[in-house]
Amino acid sequence: DVHNQVMRELIYRYGGYEVKTIGDSFFVAFPELTSAVRFALQLQTDMMQAPWPESLLLLPDGLQEFGPTGGLLWRGLRVRVGIHFGVAKVEVDRETLKADYYGPTINFAARVESKALGGQVLVSQPVLDRMGEDLRA
């Protein structure tokens, strides 16, 4: 499906690790905070430019939206992204044999993501503090 293809291409491009998926949500870890932020911003652009089926583009959640000056604001499905960083506990999942992350850092990251709306990238205060002016620009 288009959503998963766009996600996985960008995870690979930005050096991320797909920890797991839950429904249509992806849990992704990155070795560098800047890679996570770049991934999230590019994801929003690529989702807007993705080859969505025409039938999806006719649905209320897939319609094209334009701003007051006529520029394209959105097209297709919208994804929400939350970014947080910190130390997490890791162990191998016995079923998938892949690394799984857990602990307070992961729980907080999930809370950040849950506050974002479709089409938004929301970062925690520690991310904003670490990235500073790069994110404010």
N, CA, C and O of each residue as an XYZ file, in Angstrom:
548
protein
N       0.836     -1.184      0.000
C       0.000      0.000      0.000
C       0.878      1.244      0.000
O       2.022      1.214      0.453
N       0.332      2.324     -0.508
C       1.103      3.550     -0.725
C       1.714      4.072      0.577
O       2.896      4.413      0.615
N       0.928      4.135      1.620
C       1.392      4.633      2.923
C       2.625      3.866      3.403
O       3.637      4.472      3.756
N       2.540      2.547      3.415
C       3.651      1.730      3.910
C       4.883      1.852      3.022
O       6.009      1.870      3.521
N       4.680      1.934      1.724
C       5.803      2.071      0.805
C       6.547      3.388      1.036
O       7.776      3.403      1.106
N       5.810      4.481      1.152
C       6.438      5.781      1.404
C       7.198      5.742      2.733
O       8.343      6.186      2.817
N       6.552      5.208      3.761
C       7.196      5.125      5.080
C       8.506      4.348      5.005
O       9.547      4.826      5.455
N       8.446      3.167      4.441
C       9.630      2.292      4.445
C      10.761      2.837      3.575
O      11.933      2.674      3.917
N      10.432      3.469      2.475
C      11.483      4.080      1.646
C      12.211      5.166      2.431
O      13.437      5.261      2.372
N      11.460      5.985      3.165
C      12.086      7.070      3.923
C      12.811      6.559      5.158
O      13.858      7.096      5.517
N      12.283      5.541      5.812
C      12.990      4.948      6.951
C      14.366      4.494      6.500
O      15.364      4.752      7.173
N      14.419      3.817      5.358
C      15.698      3.352      4.821
C      16.601      4.529      4.457
O      17.782      4.539      4.804
N      16.046      5.519      3.758
C      16.844      6.664      3.300
C      17.483      7.425      4.459
O      18.612      7.902      4.344
N      16.765      7.539      5.570
C      17.264      8.325      6.703
C      17.894      7.475      7.797
O      18.146      7.971      8.895
N      18.151      6.203      7.514
C      18.885      5.350      8.446
C      18.098      4.934      9.666
O      18.682      4.666     10.716
N      16.777      4.875      9.550
C      15.951      4.484     10.679
C      15.832      2.979     10.808
O      16.266      2.226      9.936
N      15.242      2.561     11.898
C      14.992      1.151     12.181
C      13.511      0.992     12.490
O      13.005      1.588     13.441
N      12.820      0.194     11.697
C      11.405     -0.058     11.929
C      11.276     -1.056     13.071
O      11.479     -2.257     12.888
N      10.941     -0.551     14.238
C      10.823     -1.407     15.415
C       9.612     -2.316     15.259
O       9.717     -3.534     15.410
N       8.471     -1.724     14.958
C       7.257     -2.503     14.743
C       6.167     -1.603     14.188
O       6.283     -0.377     14.167
N       5.101     -2.259     13.738
C       3.911     -1.540     13.333
C       2.753     -2.032     14.196
O       2.676     -3.202     14.571
N       1.871     -1.108     14.492
C       0.649     -1.434     15.228
C      -0.483     -0.806     14.430
O      -0.640      0.415     14.410
N      -1.264     -1.643     13.779
C      -2.274     -1.124     12.858
C      -1.565     -0.427     11.710
O      -0.723     -1.025     11.040
N      -1.907      0.842     11.480
C      -1.223      1.600     10.432
C      -0.148      2.521     10.992
O       0.397      3.359     10.273
N       0.158      2.362     12.284
C       1.191      3.185     12.933
C       2.547      2.497     12.893
O       2.655      1.284     13.069
N       3.566      3.292     12.661
C       4.936      2.792     12.651
C       5.660      3.299     13.886
O       5.529      4.465     14.258
N       6.423      2.423     14.517
C       7.320      2.795     15.606
C       8.718      2.681     15.015
O       9.170      1.591     14.665
N       9.401      3.828     14.907
C      10.696      3.896     14.234
C      11.721      4.534     15.164
O      11.423      5.507     15.856
N      12.925      3.982     15.173
C      14.039      4.542     15.946
C      15.127      5.002     14.976
O      15.350      4.393     13.930
N      15.791      6.083     15.348
C      16.875      6.630     14.536
C      18.122      6.789     15.397
O      18.024      7.089     16.586
N      19.289      6.588     14.800
C      20.520      6.746     15.586
C      20.846      8.206     15.907
O      21.566      8.481     16.868
N      20.329      9.129     15.123
C      20.585     10.556     15.306
C      19.268     11.327     15.308
O      18.369     11.030     14.521
N      19.158     12.297     16.176
C      17.955     13.108     16.268
C      17.693     13.864     14.967
O      16.548     13.959     14.525
N      18.734     14.395     14.362
C      18.542     15.141     13.118
C      17.969     14.255     12.009
O      17.189     14.727     11.181
N      18.344     12.997     11.986
C      17.793     12.066     10.992
C      16.300     11.869     11.214
O      15.533     11.807     10.253
N      15.887     11.772     12.458
C      14.466     11.603     12.771
C      13.672     12.818     12.317
O      12.595     12.676     11.738
N      14.192     14.000     12.572
C      13.489     15.227     12.184
C      13.425     15.357     10.668
O      12.375     15.687     10.116
N      14.526     15.103     10.001
C      14.525     15.183      8.534
C      13.560     14.167      7.934
O      12.827     14.475      6.994
N      13.565     12.950      8.484
C      12.629     11.921      8.047
C      11.192     12.425      8.163
O      10.418     12.328      7.210
N      10.839     12.957      9.321
C       9.457     13.381      9.581
C       9.019     14.486      8.629
O       7.898     14.459      8.121
N       9.882     15.443      8.387
C       9.533     16.550      7.490
C       9.400     16.072      6.043
O       8.485     16.480      5.328
N      10.323     15.204      5.621
C      10.248     14.675      4.251
C       9.025     13.771      4.092
O       8.419     13.717      3.022
N       8.673     13.070      5.155
C       7.496     12.202      5.115
C       6.240     12.998      4.766
O       5.430     12.559      3.949
N       6.081     14.153      5.378
C       4.887     14.952      5.097
C       4.848     15.371      3.628
O       3.789     15.342      3.002
N       5.979     15.753      3.087
C       6.051     16.141      1.674
C       5.778     14.952      0.761
O       4.994     15.051     -0.183
N       6.428     13.829      1.050
C       6.270     12.661      0.186
C       4.857     12.080      0.254
O       4.355     11.564     -0.745
N       4.221     12.158      1.402
C       2.844     11.672      1.500
C       1.922     12.532      0.649
O       0.974     12.018      0.053
N       2.182     13.816      0.583
C       1.360     14.715     -0.212
C       1.552     14.447     -1.710
O       0.626     14.625     -2.502
N       2.751     14.021     -2.086
C       3.060     13.797     -3.498
C       2.895     12.334     -3.923
O       3.149     11.993     -5.078
N       2.476     11.482     -3.006
C       2.369     10.048     -3.281
C       1.295      9.764     -4.336
O       0.358     10.543     -4.508
N       1.444      8.647     -5.033
C       0.464      8.287     -6.076
C      -0.792      7.636     -5.484
O      -1.028      6.440     -5.656
N      -1.573      8.433     -4.799
C      -2.792      7.917     -4.180
C      -3.810      7.539     -5.240
O      -3.893      8.193     -6.280
N      -4.590      6.487     -4.991
C      -5.658      6.145     -5.938
C      -6.678      7.286     -6.029
O      -6.954      7.965     -5.040
N      -7.220      7.481     -7.204
C      -8.204      8.549     -7.396
C      -9.393      8.398     -6.447
O      -9.952      9.394     -5.988
N      -9.776      7.165     -6.155
C     -10.912      6.935     -5.261
C     -10.635      7.496     -3.867
O     -11.550      7.986     -3.206
N      -9.373      7.429     -3.412
C      -9.019      7.988     -2.105
C      -9.054      9.512     -2.136
O      -9.455     10.154     -1.165
N      -8.634     10.078     -3.253
C      -8.587     11.536     -3.363
C      -9.977     12.175     -3.421
O     -10.110     13.395     -3.321
N     -11.005     11.346     -3.584
C     -12.374     11.846     -3.586
C     -13.011     11.800     -2.203
O     -14.076     12.378     -1.988
N     -12.359     11.112     -1.263
C     -12.881     11.007      0.098
C     -12.575     12.281      0.887
O     -11.595     12.966      0.595
N     -13.399     12.606      1.879
C     -13.150     13.818      2.680
C     -11.740     13.884      3.284
O     -11.149     14.962      3.348
N     -11.196     12.741      3.728
C      -9.854     12.746      4.328
C      -8.730     12.733      3.307
O      -7.561     12.824      3.680
N      -9.057     12.621      2.029
C      -8.023     12.579      1.008
C      -8.046     13.736      0.032
O      -7.183     13.840     -0.840
N      -9.030     14.603      0.179
C      -9.186     15.721     -0.753
C      -7.979     16.649     -0.766
O      -7.280     16.797      0.236
N      -7.751     17.263     -1.904
C      -6.727     18.296     -1.988
C      -7.225     19.543     -1.269
O      -8.402     19.892     -1.354
N      -6.322     20.208     -0.562
C      -6.655     21.467      0.105
C      -5.651     22.515     -0.334
O      -4.452     22.255     -0.440
N      -6.175     23.710     -0.588
C      -5.333     24.805     -1.050
C      -5.402     25.958     -0.057
O      -6.430     26.183      0.582
N      -4.298     26.682      0.060
C      -4.232     27.831      0.947
C      -4.816     29.070      0.301
O      -5.267     29.025     -0.844
N      -4.810     30.175      1.027
C      -5.415     31.416      0.529
C      -4.738     31.966     -0.727
O      -5.361     32.702     -1.492
N      -3.483     31.619     -0.942
C      -2.791     32.101     -2.143
C      -2.815     31.073     -3.268
O      -2.201     31.277     -4.315
N      -3.532     29.958     -3.049
C      -3.655     28.945     -4.088
C      -2.653     27.821     -4.021
O      -2.727     26.884     -4.816
N      -1.704     27.887     -3.083
C      -0.711     26.827     -2.946
C      -1.316     25.567     -2.339
O      -2.196     25.640     -1.481
N      -0.841     24.427     -2.786
C      -1.326     23.148     -2.284
C      -0.898     22.964     -0.835
O       0.292     23.011     -0.524
N      -1.867     22.755      0.048
C      -1.578     22.515      1.464
C      -1.547     21.028      1.781
O      -0.734     20.568      2.582
N      -2.445     20.280      1.141
C      -2.485     18.857      1.411
C      -3.171     18.115      0.292
O      -4.009     18.660     -0.427
N      -2.789     16.831      0.161
C      -3.370     15.939     -0.844
C      -3.143     14.512     -0.367
O      -2.006     14.126     -0.095
N      -4.195     13.732     -0.262
C      -4.072     12.331      0.140
C      -4.148     12.151      1.649
O      -4.567     13.048      2.381
N      -3.735     10.980      2.093
C      -3.782     10.687      3.521
C      -2.787     11.533      4.296
O      -1.704     11.855      3.808
N      -3.172     11.883      5.499
C      -2.303     12.667      6.378
C      -1.782     11.766      7.491
O      -2.528     10.983      8.078
N      -0.512     11.889      7.764
C       0.062     11.127      8.872
C       0.498     12.087      9.965
O       0.890     13.223      9.698
N       0.422     11.617     11.184
C       0.903     12.429     12.305
C       2.188     11.795     12.807
O       2.345     10.574     12.819
N       3.102     12.663     13.220
C       4.412     12.206     13.681
C       4.737     12.887     14.993
O       4.555     14.096     15.136
N       5.215     12.113     15.946
C       5.712     12.648     17.203
C       7.161     12.255     17.361
O       7.538     11.118     17.076
N       7.980     13.195     17.815
C       9.420     12.927     17.990
C       9.841     13.268     19.406
O       9.556     14.350     19.919
N      10.521     12.324     20.020
C      11.123     12.494     21.343
C      12.427     11.715     21.312
O      12.607     10.841     20.464
N      13.328     12.018     22.214
C      14.560     11.245     22.248
C      14.975     11.000     23.683
O      14.537     11.675     24.614
N      15.829     10.017     23.823
C      16.347      9.669     25.133
C      16.800      8.229     25.143
O      16.826      7.558     24.112
N      17.151      7.771     26.313
C      17.631      6.401     26.486
C      16.426      5.488     26.677
O      15.503      5.802     27.429
N      16.449      4.365     25.990
C      15.363      3.388     26.102
C      15.948      2.022     26.436
O      17.118      1.740     26.175
N      15.115      1.202     27.009
C      15.505     -0.179     27.249
C      15.252     -0.944     25.953
O      14.309     -0.644     25.220
N      16.095     -1.926     25.680
C      15.938     -2.706     24.450
C      16.129     -4.178     24.773
O      16.984     -4.557     25.574
N      15.309     -4.995     24.128
C      15.484     -6.445     24.218
C      14.961     -7.063     22.933
O      14.208     -6.427     22.195
N      15.354     -8.290     22.666
C      14.926     -8.976     21.458
C      13.534     -9.554     21.686
O      13.292    -10.253     22.670
N      12.634     -9.254     20.774
C      11.287     -9.807     20.810
C      11.371    -11.286     20.447
O      11.946    -11.636     19.416
N      10.818    -12.140     21.261
C      10.930    -13.591     21.047
C      10.193    -14.068     19.803
O      10.568    -15.084     19.217
N       9.162    -13.359     19.395
C       8.410    -13.769     18.201
C       9.054    -13.285     16.918
O       9.216    -14.050     15.967
N       9.423    -12.004     16.893
C       9.956    -11.430     15.653
C      11.473    -11.522     15.560
O      12.043    -11.391     14.477
N      12.123    -11.747     16.688
C      13.591    -11.765     16.787
C      14.216    -10.423     16.407
O      15.386    -10.354     16.031
N      13.419     -9.359     16.509
C      13.900     -8.007     16.255
C      14.032     -7.261     17.581
O      13.387     -7.611     18.569
N      14.862     -6.248     17.586
C      15.004     -5.414     18.782
C      13.706     -4.671     19.039
O      13.095     -4.134     18.115
N      13.289     -4.641     20.294
C      12.106     -3.890     20.701
C      12.528     -2.931     21.801
O      13.318     -3.288     22.674
N      12.009     -1.733     21.759
C      12.359     -0.695     22.717
C      11.190     -0.465     23.654
O      10.034     -0.568     23.244
N      11.480     -0.153     24.916
C      10.420      0.115     25.876
C      10.957      0.990     26.999
O      12.155      1.266     27.069
N      10.058      1.422     27.876
C      10.432      2.241     29.022
C       9.840      3.634     28.938
O       9.100      3.936     28.002
N      10.159      4.493     29.911
C       9.582      5.837     29.984
C       9.819      6.699     28.736
O       8.937      7.458     28.334
N      10.974      6.589     28.136
C      11.247      7.380     26.926
C      10.281      7.006     25.806
O       9.772      7.877     25.102
N      10.037      5.734     25.649
C       9.131      5.262     24.600
C       7.696      5.663     24.912
O       6.951      6.076     24.023
N       7.318      5.540     26.168
C       5.965      5.949     26.568
C       5.739      7.430     26.312
O       4.668      7.830     25.854
N       6.751      8.249     26.609
C       6.618      9.686     26.375
C       6.529      9.981     24.878
O       5.745     10.830     24.457
N       7.327      9.285     24.083
C       7.284      9.481     22.622
C       5.886      9.165     22.085
O       5.377      9.872     21.216
N       5.281      8.121     22.596
C       3.928      7.763     22.162
C       2.930      8.847     22.537
O       1.993      9.117     21.786
N       3.123      9.469     23.690
C       2.225     10.542     24.095
C       2.390     11.764     23.188
O       1.408     12.419     22.839
N       3.621     12.064     22.812
C       3.866     13.185     21.893
C       3.148     12.921     20.569
O       2.456     13.793     20.042
N       3.319     11.722     20.044
C       2.678     11.367     18.771
C       1.162     11.464     18.871
O       0.508     11.903     17.926
N       0.604     11.065     19.991
C      -0.858     11.062     20.132
C      -1.453     12.471     20.134
O      -2.642     12.636     19.861
N      -0.653     13.472     20.432
C      -1.133     14.858     20.453
C      -1.096     15.518     19.077
O      -1.752     16.537     18.859
N      -0.336     14.945     18.152
C      -0.242     15.519     16.804
C      -1.515     15.231     16.018
O      -2.205     14.243     16.268
N      -1.810     16.095     15.081
C      -2.917     15.898     14.155
C      -2.358     15.401     12.826
O      -1.165     15.545     12.558
N      -3.214     14.819     12.000
C      -2.768     14.378     10.694
C      -2.122     15.508      9.917
O      -2.673     16.605      9.831
N      -0.954     15.241      9.352
C      -0.221     16.256      8.610
C       0.753     17.057      9.464
O       1.460     17.922      8.946
N       0.802     16.780     10.770
C       1.687     17.525     11.670
C       2.882     16.689     12.116
O       2.822     15.461     12.185
N       3.965     17.394     12.415
C       5.118     16.820     13.105
C       5.216     17.566     14.425
O       5.414     18.780     14.447
N       5.079     16.846     15.510
C       5.134     17.433     16.845
C       6.375     16.912     17.546
O       6.625     15.706     17.563
N       7.153     17.818     18.126
C       8.366     17.420     18.842
C       8.223     17.766     20.318
O       7.510     18.699     20.689
N       8.916     16.997     21.150
C       8.906     17.260     22.588
C       9.820     18.439     22.907
O      10.644     18.837     22.084
N       9.670     18.983     24.089
C      10.524     20.091     24.515
C      12.007     19.712     24.506
O      12.829     20.527     24.087
N      12.385     18.495     24.956
C      13.806     18.125     24.862
C      14.335     18.125     23.421
O      15.492     18.474     23.190
N      13.508     17.742     22.467
C      13.933     17.795     21.066
C      14.122     19.241     20.647
O      15.119     19.580     20.009
N      13.181     20.088     20.999
C      13.290     21.506     20.665
C      14.527     22.123     21.307
O      15.232     22.907     20.673
N      14.789     21.776     22.554
C      15.986     22.293     23.239
C      17.267     21.831     22.554
O      18.202     22.616     22.398
N      17.319     20.588     22.152
C      18.520     20.029     21.530
C      18.737     20.582     20.131
O      19.864     20.896     19.749
N      17.649     20.703     19.362
C      17.772     21.146     17.975
C      17.823     22.664     17.874
O      18.339     23.201     16.894
N      17.293     23.360     18.877
C      17.381     24.812     18.939
C      16.877     25.533     17.713
O      15.780     25.271     17.221
N      17.684     26.431     17.235
C      17.303     27.311     16.134
C      17.034     26.546     14.839
O      16.287     27.030     13.988
N      17.621     25.370     14.673
C      17.387     24.595     13.455
C      15.909     24.302     13.260
O      15.420     24.325     12.130
N      15.185     24.024     14.352
C      13.763     23.705     14.251
C      12.904     24.958     14.225
O      11.793     24.933     13.695
N      13.391     26.035     14.780
C      12.591     27.265     14.841
C      12.583     27.992     13.504
O      11.711     28.825     13.254
N      13.535     27.687     12.654
C      13.654     28.397     11.353
C      12.555     28.008     10.398
O      12.508     28.507      9.274
